[in-house]
Amino acid sequence: MHWSSWSAFWAMGGSASYVWGAYGMVAVAFAAEIALLRARWKRAREVARRGAEWSGSAGQP
């Protein structure tokens, strides 16, 4: 597609709300996925740290 101006580009031939809304939803989904992955990574590290502490002290009298 060729647009004659930047305003025509941003209008996307009358479909701007659909196009930019879809891009916005994808950006929100990516941000949520990154936040959830970071939380899961932090939780997994904490569980691993607790497991290492527990197994290290299990053999101590």
Phi, psi and omega per residue, in radians:
M1 nan 2.564 3.088
H2 -2.131 2.302 3.114
W3 -1.934 2.552 -3.101
S4 -1.457 -0.322 -3.135
S5 -2.732 2.980 3.103
W6 -1.159 -0.636 3.135
S7 -1.138 -0.615 3.070
A8 -1.177 -0.643 3.081
F9 -1.088 -0.857 -3.110
W10 -1.155 -0.484 3.124
A11 -1.356 -0.392 3.100
M12 0.894 0.741 3.079
G13 1.097 0.541 3.137
G14 1.589 -0.057 -3.131
S15 -1.863 0.353 -3.028
A16 -1.054 -0.745 -3.097
S17 -1.104 -0.663 3.107
Y18 -1.229 -0.852 -3.075
V19 -1.116 -0.941 -3.086
W20 -1.248 -0.531 3.041
G21 -1.120 -0.699 3.109
A22 -1.148 -0.747 3.076
Y23 -1.073 -0.714 3.119
G24 -1.095 -0.746 3.129
M25 -1.134 -0.672 3.096
V26 -1.140 -0.719 3.114
A27 -1.100 -0.722 3.097
V28 -1.127 -0.730 3.127
A29 -1.124 -0.717 3.088
F30 -1.099 -0.782 -3.141
A31 -1.089 -0.739 3.113
A32 -1.126 -0.728 3.135
E33 -1.095 -0.750 3.118
I34 -1.111 -0.764 3.128
A35 -1.092 -0.754 3.141
L36 -1.181 -0.671 3.093
L37 -1.134 -0.718 3.103
R38 -1.097 -0.741 3.123
A39 -1.122 -0.740 3.135
R40 -1.137 -0.695 3.115
W41 -1.107 -0.781 3.129
K42 -1.087 -0.757 3.130
R43 -1.125 -0.710 3.141
A44 -1.159 -0.697 3.095
R45 -1.122 -0.697 3.117
E46 -1.132 -0.747 3.107
V47 -1.109 -0.730 3.122
A48 -1.141 -0.693 3.120
R49 -1.134 -0.754 3.105
R50 -1.118 -0.680 3.118
G51 -1.132 -0.686 3.124
A52 -1.179 -0.706 3.095
E53 -1.133 -0.736 -3.113
W54 -1.158 -0.783 -3.114
S55 -1.222 -0.545 3.115
G56 -1.232 -0.562 -3.120
S57 -1.621 -0.162 -3.089
A58 -1.171 -0.567 -3.118
G59 -1.487 -0.100 -3.117
Q60 -1.447 2.400 3.121
P61 -1.338 nan nan
